Amino acid sequence: MSKKINNEENSKSTIISSLYLSAKYLGMGWIIITPVVIFTFGGKFLDNLLNLGYFMTLMGLMIGLFIGIISTVRILKS
């Protein structure tokens, strides 16, 4: 009887930990995408304002990727 209860507790904790990990990895996608989109649109706005071609858009894309990658590495380390 006690084995049955122990197995049920283990399966519940496994399900909870799986849900936590899936939420963590789904959240990482948002952490990568958000700065990329914000900095790219900011660069596009500056390009239109200053007539620089696509220079600031590319710089915004690179900065957004850099920030997204650093944030992801920090989350994976913790």
C-alpha angles and dihedrals in degrees: 000000000000091000090058092053092046092052091050091051091049092050091049092051090046091052092048093049090047091052090049092051093046091051090048093052093044088051090053090062090057091047090055097043100044099065091040092056095041096048094042093053090043089053091048090052091051091047091055091045097048101028094235099145111232098327099108092041090057092044090051090049092051093046091048092050091048093051092044093051093047091049091049093051090050092052093048092051093055 
